[in-house]
Amino acid sequence: MTLLRLIIFLFLLSVAVKNSEMVTIHYYLGLEWEVPLVVVLLICFAAGTLFGYLSCFIKRIFKKS
């Protein structure tokens, strides 16, 4: 299990190193945010994980009621 975690960590680290260039996120009203691509990917992954977890949690609550 430790070897698998190490392999996954090294893979994600290599993705982060390869995607370190800056991207610009454009908002409404002319607002912009310049951030490394890896940060955008991490935020999207974390948001997807959170929404998936909350979806399963809500289904479990209604199933028990």
ChimeraX attribute file (.defattr): number of C-alpha atoms within 10 A of each C-alpha:
attribute: neighborCount
match mode: 1-to-1
recipient: residues
	/A:1	6
	/A:2	7
	/A:3	8
	/A:4	9
	/A:5	10
	/A:6	11
	/A:7	12
	/A:8	12
	/A:9	12
	/A:10	12
	/A:11	11
	/A:12	13
	/A:13	13
	/A:14	11
	/A:15	13
	/A:16	17
	/A:17	10
	/A:18	11
	/A:19	15
	/A:20	13
	/A:21	11
	/A:22	14
	/A:23	15
	/A:24	12
	/A:25	12
	/A:26	11
	/A:27	9
	/A:28	6
	/A:29	6
	/A:30	6
	/A:31	8
	/A:32	11
	/A:33	11
	/A:34	10
	/A:35	14
	/A:36	15
	/A:37	18
	/A:38	20
	/A:39	15
	/A:40	15
	/A:41	14
	/A:42	12
	/A:43	12
	/A:44	12
	/A:45	11
	/A:46	12
	/A:47	12
	/A:48	12
	/A:49	12
	/A:50	11
	/A:51	11
	/A:52	11
	/A:53	11
	/A:54	12
	/A:55	11
	/A:56	10
	/A:57	12
	/A:58	10
	/A:59	10
	/A:60	11
	/A:61	9
	/A:62	8
	/A:63	8
	/A:64	6
	/A:65	5
